[in-house]
């Protein structure tokens, strides 16, 4: 049953079997809390009998009817702002959007309350644009100027559409900072839900380090591989992607690349590794919290979302859940790994403490905090639409 006695709408960019990350975990919790009518650019899930959306009514945009629209919606990027604006949300007093690209740009009336959960301001239009252009074959070819123009147009629409929601929720302080920088708006910080119950934290740990992520350049797995090679530390890398061949070429015999692994196998590796290592900048970072849920300490870059989720042993050893290194450089990560090994810091980071900390990100915690926030926002909308966003 919905927490509100009136119809609500939930807008998500796309429902596709190809997308099953942190954003989708948020959407599932929103769906359970609001029991909303679902809206999306495209839907390839409701017709799949194994999907949690099987048989659901999902109202889609005209992208759904375009060639390969359901399977390659991102190829229609120039049309997506227009498409999201065509969704008709009349009759829904509360509109919730789950946005990492265009969902926040839906059109609502002054009487409607629009709250947007922002996973990130679109990375490849802002601070990661140059990395995106360098990695894009299309951008390197004769259509390069057109690609840059489209990103310029997207940035202007992104700022314009960010003014449309009544209130913004960010998944981390880092995302809130990016929202402030690019959109000039404030946001309430509410970390996303993490399925911590999947993980066993009571297994015997082994002397190997673990890195789990998509093998793309911005994840900086190269730093992890090179640091472990320099210290001759056993490393297991889980994941696949365009950077895999380059990483394998620089690795030594201490590193094993497992490629894609089923979820159950990843859970076992997290439950047995000495520590989880991550050198990228994430808006939040689900995998480090999953590692802590499995009792594994985190050795991670002290930037981005990890500053919200990992408690550094250098700050307070009695509550710590990992070790954060300051710079996205080989020497910084290598020093952190050496300190972790030489000081046997894992002995100061008991698995039970890590699991208890990870449970503060559990789905039921997210639902409770979100319900309280939405009810406050609804009361504010009815009595004083210009009041400040409450803090949760």
GUMI-798846 format. One record per residue (C-alpha): residue in three letters; residue number from 1; x, y, z. Coordinates in steps of 0.25 Angstrom, whole numbers. Example, Ala and Ser with C-alpha at 12.3 -4.5 7.8 and 13.67 -1.06 7.14 Angstrom:
2
node resn->ala, resi->1, xx->49, yy->-18, zz->31
node resn->ser, resi->2, xx->55, yy->-4, zz->29
//
This chain:
392
node resn->unk, resi->1, xx->0, yy->0, zz->0
node resn->unk, resi->2, xx->5, yy->14, zz->-4
node resn->unk, resi->3, xx->9, yy->24, zz->8
node resn->unk, resi->4, xx->0, yy->34, zz->1
node resn->unk, resi->5, xx->-15, yy->33, zz->-1
node resn->unk, resi->6, xx->-15, yy->38, zz->-15
node resn->unk, resi->7, xx->-8, yy->34, zz->-29
node resn->unk, resi->8, xx->7, yy->36, zz->-30
node resn->unk, resi->9, xx->16, yy->35, zz->-42
node resn->unk, resi->10, xx->30, yy->30, zz->-43
node resn->unk, resi->11, xx->39, yy->34, zz->-55
node resn->unk, resi->12, xx->51, yy->26, zz->-58
node resn->unk, resi->13, xx->60, yy->28, zz->-71
node resn->unk, resi->14, xx->59, yy->14, zz->-76
node resn->unk, resi->15, xx->55, yy->0, zz->-71
node resn->unk, resi->16, xx->64, yy->-10, zz->-78
node resn->unk, resi->17, xx->71, yy->-23, zz->-75
node resn->unk, resi->18, xx->84, yy->-17, zz->-79
node resn->unk, resi->19, xx->83, yy->-7, zz->-67
node resn->unk, resi->20, xx->83, yy->-13, zz->-53
node resn->unk, resi->21, xx->91, yy->-4, zz->-44
node resn->unk, resi->22, xx->89, yy->5, zz->-32
node resn->unk, resi->23, xx->79, yy->13, zz->-39
node resn->unk, resi->24, xx->70, yy->1, zz->-41
node resn->unk, resi->25, xx->71, yy->-2, zz->-26
node resn->unk, resi->26, xx->66, yy->11, zz->-23
node resn->unk, resi->27, xx->55, yy->10, zz->-33
node resn->unk, resi->28, xx->50, yy->-3, zz->-26
node resn->unk, resi->29, xx->50, yy->3, zz->-13
node resn->unk, resi->30, xx->42, yy->15, zz->-18
node resn->unk, resi->31, xx->32, yy->6, zz->-25
node resn->unk, resi->32, xx->30, yy->-2, zz->-12
node resn->unk, resi->33, xx->28, yy->11, zz->-4
node resn->unk, resi->34, xx->19, yy->19, zz->-14
node resn->unk, resi->35, xx->12, yy->8, zz->-22
node resn->unk, resi->36, xx->12, yy->18, zz->-33
node resn->unk, resi->37, xx->9, yy->18, zz->-48
node resn->unk, resi->38, xx->22, yy->16, zz->-55
node resn->unk, resi->39, xx->27, yy->25, zz->-66
node resn->unk, resi->40, xx->40, yy->23, zz->-75
node resn->unk, resi->41, xx->46, yy->26, zz->-88
node resn->unk, resi->42, xx->46, yy->12, zz->-92
node resn->unk, resi->43, xx->42, yy->-2, zz->-85
node resn->unk, resi->44, xx->48, yy->-15, zz->-89
node resn->unk, resi->45, xx->45, yy->-21, zz->-75
node resn->unk, resi->46, xx->30, yy->-22, zz->-73
node resn->unk, resi->47, xx->29, yy->-33, zz->-84
node resn->unk, resi->48, xx->40, yy->-41, zz->-78
node resn->unk, resi->49, xx->34, yy->-52, zz->-69
node resn->unk, resi->50, xx->46, yy->-53, zz->-60
node resn->unk, resi->51, xx->47, yy->-38, zz->-57
node resn->unk, resi->52, xx->42, yy->-31, zz->-44
node resn->unk, resi->53, xx->33, yy->-22, zz->-54
node resn->unk, resi->54, xx->27, yy->-34, zz->-61
node resn->unk, resi->55, xx->13, yy->-30, zz->-65
node resn->unk, resi->56, xx->14, yy->-16, zz->-60
node resn->unk, resi->57, xx->7, yy->-4, zz->-67
node resn->unk, resi->58, xx->19, yy->5, zz->-71
node resn->unk, resi->59, xx->15, yy->18, zz->-79
node resn->unk, resi->60, xx->27, yy->20, zz->-89
node resn->unk, resi->61, xx->31, yy->31, zz->-99
node resn->unk, resi->62, xx->32, yy->31, zz->-114
node resn->unk, resi->63, xx->46, yy->25, zz->-113
node resn->unk, resi->64, xx->39, yy->12, zz->-110
node resn->unk, resi->65, xx->34, yy->12, zz->-125
node resn->unk, resi->66, xx->47, yy->16, zz->-132
node resn->unk, resi->67, xx->56, yy->5, zz->-138
node resn->unk, resi->68, xx->65, yy->-2, zz->-127
node resn->unk, resi->69, xx->59, yy->9, zz->-117
node resn->unk, resi->70, xx->57, yy->-2, zz->-106
node resn->unk, resi->71, xx->70, yy->-8, zz->-107
node resn->unk, resi->72, xx->79, yy->4, zz->-111
node resn->unk, resi->73, xx->72, yy->16, zz->-105
node resn->unk, resi->74, xx->85, yy->24, zz->-102
node resn->unk, resi->75, xx->87, yy->24, zz->-117
node resn->unk, resi->76, xx->76, yy->34, zz->-118
node resn->unk, resi->77, xx->82, yy->44, zz->-108
node resn->unk, resi->78, xx->79, yy->57, zz->-115
node resn->unk, resi->79, xx->64, yy->53, zz->-115
node resn->unk, resi->80, xx->63, yy->49, zz->-100
node resn->unk, resi->81, xx->61, yy->63, zz->-94
node resn->unk, resi->82, xx->49, yy->65, zz->-104
node resn->unk, resi->83, xx->44, yy->51, zz->-101
node resn->unk, resi->84, xx->44, yy->52, zz->-86
node resn->unk, resi->85, xx->36, yy->65, zz->-88
node resn->unk, resi->86, xx->25, yy->58, zz->-95
node resn->unk, resi->87, xx->21, yy->49, zz->-84
node resn->unk, resi->88, xx->7, yy->53, zz->-78
node resn->unk, resi->89, xx->7, yy->53, zz->-63
node resn->unk, resi->90, xx->-6, yy->60, zz->-61
node resn->unk, resi->91, xx->-14, yy->54, zz->-50
node resn->unk, resi->92, xx->-3, yy->51, zz->-41
node resn->unk, resi->93, xx->-1, yy->61, zz->-29
node resn->unk, resi->94, xx->13, yy->55, zz->-26
node resn->unk, resi->95, xx->23, yy->52, zz->-36
node resn->unk, resi->96, xx->36, yy->45, zz->-33
node resn->unk, resi->97, xx->47, yy->44, zz->-43
node resn->unk, resi->98, xx->60, yy->35, zz->-42
node resn->unk, resi->99, xx->70, yy->43, zz->-51
node resn->unk, resi->100, xx->84, yy->41, zz->-56
node resn->unk, resi->101, xx->81, yy->47, zz->-69
node resn->unk, resi->102, xx->67, yy->53, zz->-73
node resn->unk, resi->103, xx->57, yy->48, zz->-64
node resn->unk, resi->104, xx->57, yy->61, zz->-55
node resn->unk, resi->105, xx->53, yy->69, zz->-68
node resn->unk, resi->106, xx->38, yy->64, zz->-68
node resn->unk, resi->107, xx->28, yy->75, zz->-68
node resn->unk, resi->108, xx->19, yy->77, zz->-56
node resn->unk, resi->109, xx->9, yy->88, zz->-52
node resn->unk, resi->110, xx->10, yy->97, zz->-40
node resn->unk, resi->111, xx->0, yy->89, zz->-32
node resn->unk, resi->112, xx->8, yy->76, zz->-34
node resn->unk, resi->113, xx->20, yy->73, zz->-24
node resn->unk, resi->114, xx->32, yy->68, zz->-32
node resn->unk, resi->115, xx->43, yy->61, zz->-24
node resn->unk, resi->116, xx->55, yy->56, zz->-32
node resn->unk, resi->117, xx->65, yy->46, zz->-27
node resn->unk, resi->118, xx->78, yy->50, zz->-34
node resn->unk, resi->119, xx->88, yy->38, zz->-36
node resn->unk, resi->120, xx->98, yy->48, zz->-43
node resn->unk, resi->121, xx->98, yy->60, zz->-52
node resn->unk, resi->122, xx->101, yy->54, zz->-65
node resn->unk, resi->123, xx->116, yy->51, zz->-65
node resn->unk, resi->124, xx->120, yy->51, zz->-79
node resn->unk, resi->125, xx->114, yy->65, zz->-81
node resn->unk, resi->126, xx->121, yy->71, zz->-69
node resn->unk, resi->127, xx->134, yy->67, zz->-62
node resn->unk, resi->128, xx->136, yy->55, zz->-70
node resn->unk, resi->129, xx->134, yy->61, zz->-84
node resn->unk, resi->130, xx->148, yy->61, zz->-88
node resn->unk, resi->131, xx->151, yy->46, zz->-84
node resn->unk, resi->132, xx->138, yy->42, zz->-91
node resn->unk, resi->133, xx->142, yy->49, zz->-104
node resn->unk, resi->134, xx->156, yy->43, zz->-104
node resn->unk, resi->135, xx->150, yy->29, zz->-102
node resn->unk, resi->136, xx->139, yy->31, zz->-113
node resn->unk, resi->137, xx->142, yy->27, zz->-127
node resn->unk, resi->138, xx->130, yy->35, zz->-132
node resn->unk, resi->139, xx->136, yy->48, zz->-125
node resn->unk, resi->140, xx->150, yy->45, zz->-131
node resn->unk, resi->141, xx->144, yy->44, zz->-146
node resn->unk, resi->142, xx->138, yy->54, zz->-155
node resn->unk, resi->143, xx->126, yy->55, zz->-146
node resn->unk, resi->144, xx->134, yy->60, zz->-135
node resn->unk, resi->145, xx->129, yy->75, zz->-135
node resn->unk, resi->146, xx->115, yy->70, zz->-136
node resn->unk, resi->147, xx->117, yy->61, zz->-124
node resn->unk, resi->148, xx->123, yy->73, zz->-116
node resn->unk, resi->149, xx->111, yy->82, zz->-120
node resn->unk, resi->150, xx->101, yy->72, zz->-116
node resn->unk, resi->151, xx->108, yy->71, zz->-102
node resn->unk, resi->152, xx->108, yy->87, zz->-101
node resn->unk, resi->153, xx->93, yy->86, zz->-104
node resn->unk, resi->154, xx->91, yy->75, zz->-94
node resn->unk, resi->155, xx->98, yy->84, zz->-83
node resn->unk, resi->156, xx->89, yy->96, zz->-86
node resn->unk, resi->157, xx->76, yy->87, zz->-85
node resn->unk, resi->158, xx->82, yy->80, zz->-73
node resn->unk, resi->159, xx->83, yy->93, zz->-65
node resn->unk, resi->160, xx->69, yy->97, zz->-70
node resn->unk, resi->161, xx->62, yy->84, zz->-66
node resn->unk, resi->162, xx->69, yy->84, zz->-52
node resn->unk, resi->163, xx->61, yy->96, zz->-49
node resn->unk, resi->164, xx->48, yy->88, zz->-51
node resn->unk, resi->165, xx->47, yy->79, zz->-38
node resn->unk, resi->166, xx->42, yy->85, zz->-25
node resn->unk, resi->167, xx->53, yy->78, zz->-18
node resn->unk, resi->168, xx->65, yy->70, zz->-21
node resn->unk, resi->169, xx->71, yy->58, zz->-13
node resn->unk, resi->170, xx->86, yy->54, zz->-16
node resn->unk, resi->171, xx->91, yy->40, zz->-13
node resn->unk, resi->172, xx->104, yy->46, zz->-6
node resn->unk, resi->173, xx->111, yy->58, zz->-2
node resn->unk, resi->174, xx->119, yy->57, zz->-14
node resn->unk, resi->175, xx->107, yy->57, zz->-23
node resn->unk, resi->176, xx->101, yy->69, zz->-15
node resn->unk, resi->177, xx->114, yy->77, zz->-18
node resn->unk, resi->178, xx->113, yy->74, zz->-33
node resn->unk, resi->179, xx->98, yy->78, zz->-33
node resn->unk, resi->180, xx->102, yy->91, zz->-26
node resn->unk, resi->181, xx->114, yy->93, zz->-36
node resn->unk, resi->182, xx->106, yy->90, zz->-49
node resn->unk, resi->183, xx->92, yy->94, zz->-46
node resn->unk, resi->184, xx->93, yy->104, zz->-34
node resn->unk, resi->185, xx->83, yy->97, zz->-26
node resn->unk, resi->186, xx->84, yy->90, zz->-12
node resn->unk, resi->187, xx->80, yy->75, zz->-10
node resn->unk, resi->188, xx->77, yy->67, zz->2
node resn->unk, resi->189, xx->86, yy->55, zz->4
node resn->unk, resi->190, xx->80, yy->41, zz->5
node resn->unk, resi->191, xx->90, yy->29, zz->2
node resn->unk, resi->192, xx->84, yy->19, zz->-7
node resn->unk, resi->193, xx->79, yy->5, zz->-2
node resn->unk, resi->194, xx->89, yy->-7, zz->-2
node resn->unk, resi->195, xx->85, yy->-21, zz->-2
node resn->unk, resi->196, xx->94, yy->-24, zz->10
node resn->unk, resi->197, xx->86, yy->-37, zz->14
node resn->unk, resi->198, xx->92, yy->-44, zz->2
node resn->unk, resi->199, xx->105, yy->-45, zz->8
node resn->unk, resi->200, xx->111, yy->-54, zz->18
node resn->unk, resi->201, xx->121, yy->-47, zz->28
node resn->unk, resi->202, xx->125, yy->-59, zz->36
node resn->unk, resi->203, xx->134, yy->-67, zz->27
node resn->unk, resi->204, xx->149, yy->-70, zz->28
node resn->unk, resi->205, xx->157, yy->-59, zz->21
node resn->unk, resi->206, xx->168, yy->-62, zz->12
node resn->unk, resi->207, xx->181, yy->-54, zz->8
node resn->unk, resi->208, xx->177, yy->-48, zz->-6
node resn->unk, resi->209, xx->171, yy->-34, zz->-10
node resn->unk, resi->210, xx->159, yy->-32, zz->-18
node resn->unk, resi->211, xx->155, yy->-22, zz->-28
node resn->unk, resi->212, xx->141, yy->-23, zz->-35
node resn->unk, resi->213, xx->136, yy->-13, zz->-45
node resn->unk, resi->214, xx->134, yy->-11, zz->-60
node resn->unk, resi->215, xx->148, yy->-10, zz->-67
node resn->unk, resi->216, xx->147, yy->4, zz->-73
node resn->unk, resi->217, xx->158, yy->14, zz->-71
node resn->unk, resi->218, xx->152, yy->24, zz->-61
node resn->unk, resi->219, xx->151, yy->13, zz->-51
node resn->unk, resi->220, xx->166, yy->13, zz->-50
node resn->unk, resi->221, xx->168, yy->-2, zz->-48
node resn->unk, resi->222, xx->181, yy->0, zz->-54
node resn->unk, resi->223, xx->186, yy->7, zz->-41
node resn->unk, resi->224, xx->181, yy->-5, zz->-33
node resn->unk, resi->225, xx->188, yy->-15, zz->-43
node resn->unk, resi->226, xx->201, yy->-8, zz->-43
node resn->unk, resi->227, xx->201, yy->-5, zz->-28
node resn->unk, resi->228, xx->199, yy->-20, zz->-25
node resn->unk, resi->229, xx->209, yy->-24, zz->-35
node resn->unk, resi->230, xx->220, yy->-15, zz->-28
node resn->unk, resi->231, xx->217, yy->-21, zz->-15
node resn->unk, resi->232, xx->215, yy->-35, zz->-20
node resn->unk, resi->233, xx->201, yy->-36, zz->-13
node resn->unk, resi->234, xx->191, yy->-46, zz->-19
node resn->unk, resi->235, xx->180, yy->-39, zz->-26
node resn->unk, resi->236, xx->167, yy->-44, zz->-32
node resn->unk, resi->237, xx->160, yy->-35, zz->-42
node resn->unk, resi->238, xx->145, yy->-38, zz->-45
node resn->unk, resi->239, xx->139, yy->-31, zz->-57
node resn->unk, resi->240, xx->140, yy->-29, zz->-72
node resn->unk, resi->241, xx->141, yy->-17, zz->-81
node resn->unk, resi->242, xx->149, yy->-10, zz->-92
node resn->unk, resi->243, xx->161, yy->-8, zz->-83
node resn->unk, resi->244, xx->163, yy->-23, zz->-80
node resn->unk, resi->245, xx->174, yy->-26, zz->-90
node resn->unk, resi->246, xx->182, yy->-13, zz->-86
node resn->unk, resi->247, xx->181, yy->-17, zz->-71
node resn->unk, resi->248, xx->185, yy->-32, zz->-74
node resn->unk, resi->249, xx->197, yy->-27, zz->-82
node resn->unk, resi->250, xx->202, yy->-19, zz->-70
node resn->unk, resi->251, xx->199, yy->-30, zz->-59
node resn->unk, resi->252, xx->209, yy->-40, zz->-53
node resn->unk, resi->253, xx->206, yy->-54, zz->-48
node resn->unk, resi->254, xx->201, yy->-49, zz->-35
node resn->unk, resi->255, xx->188, yy->-44, zz->-42
node resn->unk, resi->256, xx->176, yy->-53, zz->-47
node resn->unk, resi->257, xx->166, yy->-47, zz->-56
node resn->unk, resi->258, xx->153, yy->-55, zz->-55
node resn->unk, resi->259, xx->144, yy->-47, zz->-64
node resn->unk, resi->260, xx->129, yy->-46, zz->-62
node resn->unk, resi->261, xx->125, yy->-55, zz->-50
node resn->unk, resi->262, xx->111, yy->-58, zz->-45
node resn->unk, resi->263, xx->106, yy->-51, zz->-33
node resn->unk, resi->264, xx->107, yy->-63, zz->-24
node resn->unk, resi->265, xx->122, yy->-64, zz->-28
node resn->unk, resi->266, xx->125, yy->-49, zz->-25
node resn->unk, resi->267, xx->118, yy->-51, zz->-11
node resn->unk, resi->268, xx->127, yy->-62, zz->-8
node resn->unk, resi->269, xx->140, yy->-55, zz->-12
node resn->unk, resi->270, xx->136, yy->-43, zz->-4
node resn->unk, resi->271, xx->133, yy->-52, zz->8
node resn->unk, resi->272, xx->147, yy->-58, zz->7
node resn->unk, resi->273, xx->157, yy->-46, zz->2
node resn->unk, resi->274, xx->166, yy->-39, zz->11
node resn->unk, resi->275, xx->161, yy->-26, zz->6
node resn->unk, resi->276, xx->154, yy->-19, zz->-5
node resn->unk, resi->277, xx->162, yy->-9, zz->-13
node resn->unk, resi->278, xx->156, yy->2, zz->-21
node resn->unk, resi->279, xx->163, yy->14, zz->-28
node resn->unk, resi->280, xx->152, yy->21, zz->-36
node resn->unk, resi->281, xx->143, yy->33, zz->-33
node resn->unk, resi->282, xx->129, yy->29, zz->-31
node resn->unk, resi->283, xx->117, yy->37, zz->-28
node resn->unk, resi->284, xx->113, yy->27, zz->-17
node resn->unk, resi->285, xx->119, yy->14, zz->-19
node resn->unk, resi->286, xx->110, yy->1, zz->-16
node resn->unk, resi->287, xx->121, yy->-9, zz->-17
node resn->unk, resi->288, xx->130, yy->-4, zz->-5
node resn->unk, resi->289, xx->117, yy->-4, zz->4
node resn->unk, resi->290, xx->115, yy->-19, zz->-1
node resn->unk, resi->291, xx->129, yy->-22, zz->2
node resn->unk, resi->292, xx->127, yy->-17, zz->16
node resn->unk, resi->293, xx->114, yy->-25, zz->17
node resn->unk, resi->294, xx->122, yy->-37, zz->14
node resn->unk, resi->295, xx->132, yy->-33, zz->25
node resn->unk, resi->296, xx->143, yy->-28, zz->16
node resn->unk, resi->297, xx->151, yy->-15, zz->19
node resn->unk, resi->298, xx->151, yy->-5, zz->8
node resn->unk, resi->299, xx->164, yy->1, zz->3
node resn->unk, resi->300, xx->159, yy->13, zz->-6
node resn->unk, resi->301, xx->161, yy->26, zz->-11
node resn->unk, resi->302, xx->157, yy->37, zz->-1
node resn->unk, resi->303, xx->149, yy->45, zz->-12
node resn->unk, resi->304, xx->135, yy->44, zz->-17
node resn->unk, resi->305, xx->124, yy->35, zz->-10
node resn->unk, resi->306, xx->134, yy->27, zz->-2
node resn->unk, resi->307, xx->136, yy->38, zz->8
node resn->unk, resi->308, xx->121, yy->36, zz->12
node resn->unk, resi->309, xx->122, yy->21, zz->13
node resn->unk, resi->310, xx->136, yy->17, zz->18
node resn->unk, resi->311, xx->141, yy->21, zz->32
node resn->unk, resi->312, xx->156, yy->23, zz->31
node resn->unk, resi->313, xx->165, yy->16, zz->41
node resn->unk, resi->314, xx->174, yy->28, zz->41
node resn->unk, resi->315, xx->162, yy->37, zz->47
node resn->unk, resi->316, xx->157, yy->27, zz->58
node resn->unk, resi->317, xx->162, yy->13, zz->59
node resn->unk, resi->318, xx->151, yy->9, zz->68
node resn->unk, resi->319, xx->140, yy->11, zz->58
node resn->unk, resi->320, xx->148, yy->10, zz->45
node resn->unk, resi->321, xx->143, yy->1, zz->33
node resn->unk, resi->322, xx->155, yy->3, zz->24
node resn->unk, resi->323, xx->166, yy->11, zz->19
node resn->unk, resi->324, xx->165, yy->23, zz->10
node resn->unk, resi->325, xx->177, yy->28, zz->2
node resn->unk, resi->326, xx->177, yy->43, zz->-2
node resn->unk, resi->327, xx->182, yy->44, zz->-17
node resn->unk, resi->328, xx->178, yy->36, zz->-29
node resn->unk, resi->329, xx->193, yy->33, zz->-32
node resn->unk, resi->330, xx->201, yy->20, zz->-32
node resn->unk, resi->331, xx->210, yy->24, zz->-20
node resn->unk, resi->332, xx->198, yy->28, zz->-11
node resn->unk, resi->333, xx->191, yy->14, zz->-13
node resn->unk, resi->334, xx->204, yy->7, zz->-12
node resn->unk, resi->335, xx->207, yy->14, zz->1
node resn->unk, resi->336, xx->193, yy->10, zz->6
node resn->unk, resi->337, xx->194, yy->-5, zz->3
node resn->unk, resi->338, xx->208, yy->-5, zz->9
node resn->unk, resi->339, xx->203, yy->1, zz->22
node resn->unk, resi->340, xx->191, yy->-9, zz->22
node resn->unk, resi->341, xx->200, yy->-21, zz->20
node resn->unk, resi->342, xx->212, yy->-17, zz->29
node resn->unk, resi->343, xx->203, yy->-12, zz->40
node resn->unk, resi->344, xx->193, yy->-24, zz->38
node resn->unk, resi->345, xx->182, yy->-14, zz->39
node resn->unk, resi->346, xx->171, yy->-24, zz->36
node resn->unk, resi->347, xx->173, yy->-29, zz->50
node resn->unk, resi->348, xx->168, yy->-15, zz->55
node resn->unk, resi->349, xx->155, yy->-16, zz->46
node resn->unk, resi->350, xx->146, yy->-27, zz->51
node resn->unk, resi->351, xx->136, yy->-33, zz->41
node resn->unk, resi->352, xx->125, yy->-31, zz->50
node resn->unk, resi->353, xx->127, yy->-16, zz->52
node resn->unk, resi->354, xx->128, yy->-15, zz->37
node resn->unk, resi->355, xx->115, yy->-22, zz->35
node resn->unk, resi->356, xx->108, yy->-14, zz->45
node resn->unk, resi->357, xx->113, yy->-1, zz->38
node resn->unk, resi->358, xx->108, yy->-6, zz->25
node resn->unk, resi->359, xx->94, yy->-9, zz->30
node resn->unk, resi->360, xx->92, yy->6, zz->32
node resn->unk, resi->361, xx->91, yy->6, zz->17
node resn->unk, resi->362, xx->80, yy->-6, zz->17
node resn->unk, resi->363, xx->68, yy->-4, zz->9
node resn->unk, resi->364, xx->59, yy->-3, zz->21
node resn->unk, resi->365, xx->67, yy->9, zz->26
node resn->unk, resi->366, xx->66, yy->16, zz->12
node resn->unk, resi->367, xx->51, yy->14, zz->12
node resn->unk, resi->368, xx->49, yy->19, zz->26
node resn->unk, resi->369, xx->57, yy->32, zz->23
node resn->unk, resi->370, xx->51, yy->34, zz->10
node resn->unk, resi->371, xx->37, yy->32, zz->15
node resn->unk, resi->372, xx->39, yy->43, zz->26
node resn->unk, resi->373, xx->46, yy->52, zz->16
node resn->unk, resi->374, xx->34, yy->51, zz->6
node resn->unk, resi->375, xx->24, yy->53, zz->16
node resn->unk, resi->376, xx->31, yy->66, zz->21
node resn->unk, resi->377, xx->32, yy->71, zz->7
node resn->unk, resi->378, xx->17, yy->68, zz->4
node resn->unk, resi->379, xx->13, yy->76, zz->16
node resn->unk, resi->380, xx->23, yy->87, zz->12
node resn->unk, resi->381, xx->17, yy->87, zz->-2
node resn->unk, resi->382, xx->3, yy->89, zz->3
node resn->unk, resi->383, xx->6, yy->100, zz->14
node resn->unk, resi->384, xx->18, yy->107, zz->9
node resn->unk, resi->385, xx->24, yy->103, zz->-5
node resn->unk, resi->386, xx->36, yy->113, zz->-3
node resn->unk, resi->387, xx->41, yy->107, zz->10
node resn->unk, resi->388, xx->55, yy->101, zz->11
node resn->unk, resi->389, xx->57, yy->86, zz->9
node resn->unk, resi->390, xx->57, yy->78, zz->22
node resn->unk, resi->391, xx->69, yy->71, zz->27
node resn->unk, resi->392, xx->68, yy->56, zz->29
//
